[in-house]
Amino acid sequence: MQVFTCGAAGCGQLLDGSHEDRSTPMLAPGLRVQRIEAGGTFTLAQVEEGLVCWSPAPVALGVFPVTQIACGWSHALLLGEGRVWTFGEGRHGQLGLGGVTKAPIPTVLRLPEQTKFVACGFRTSFTVTADEGQVYCFGDNKKDQLGLSSHSSYSVPTLHPSLRDVSMLASGHRHTAAVIQCQVYMWGQNTHGQFGQSLPSATSEPVTVALPELQIAQVKCGWFHTGLLTHSGELYLAGKGDFGQQGAGQFDDCSHFHLVLTQVEVLASGSEHLLALCSGQAFCWGWNEHGNLGLGDCLNRPSPHPVALPSLKTVAAAAAVSYFCA
């Protein structure tokens, strides 16, 4: 796939050597990717030759059988053939390597079971086991975002005491969401209604989200918002909305999940902006200070706007950058 990029130029995340923010998507010359994900300070892409990281210059990391990439602010987890590699910065324990605080190349994470899914939050990491859907957590837990009893950081993978049958999981700045048998559970901070309800304001115990039974296909967490995408393509959002990220036409928080779009195939979220792909057409809304919405300006948008790119296959986003793949 070819990649069109826009947004903040810091850390080389526009993939073309640019040092200036860009509000119009431009093609990254000579780059074709199989998958791409980004954190706050780096971008990872799987290409034919292997895995490449931009931070800021491109560095070849080697060949890995990657089927999923999850990125936090400055770290990542890679999943392939049931194994997990950890990469990046880890001062809060998010690498899961004990006292190791930096992994400049992907390093195998020792886990007792095979893994089917990985997720990263701002400074957190999660792996979900292939057999029983149990969750191992590590990283920053000061605001209960790991759902573990102590508020300290965890530097090695630690089994969550109660989570089972987890099919997917996502984590934001200080909150986490999991899907268990079609039911959504959340924990951590809920200061902006990102649980889809106003109470509790914070909890380490998974809270059941009061929703009609939805067949969830994707869960995405921004810094203070949560997105749920159903198998039928309905997109629901809740949480912070000061930059328009709730997509409801206003710049207000929303403490209940509300329908934003239908016929959505792919959902991507930066820190405070979102992208949705509908039949090859990308829509964007929310924070746009760095031109990361790809609309030719830096104005925040409180409702979905189409991006002028045809026949897209997928979208991806990080803190203040967006990727449109064709």
Secondary structure as UniProt FT lines:
FT   STRAND          2..7
FT   HELIX           10..12
FT   TURN            13..14
FT   STRAND          22..32
FT   STRAND          35..38
FT   STRAND          43..47
FT   TURN            48..49
FT   STRAND          50..54
FT   STRAND          58..62
FT   STRAND          68..71
FT   STRAND          75..80
FT   TURN            81..82
FT   STRAND          83..89
FT   TURN            91..92
FT   TURN            94..95
FT   TURN            98..99
FT   STRAND          102..108
FT   STRAND          115..120
FT   STRAND          124..129
FT   TURN            130..132
FT   STRAND          135..139
FT   TURN            142..143
FT   TURN            145..146
FT   STRAND          154..159
FT   STRAND          166..171
FT   STRAND          175..180
FT   TURN            181..182
FT   STRAND          183..189
FT   TURN            191..192
FT   TURN            194..195
FT   STRAND          202..208
FT   STRAND          216..221
FT   STRAND          225..230
FT   TURN            231..232
FT   STRAND          235..239
FT   TURN            242..243
FT   TURN            245..246
FT   STRAND          254..261
FT   STRAND          266..269
FT   STRAND          273..278
FT   TURN            279..280
FT   STRAND          281..286
FT   TURN            289..290
FT   TURN            292..293
FT   STRAND          301..306
FT   STRAND          314..317
FT   STRAND          321..325
//
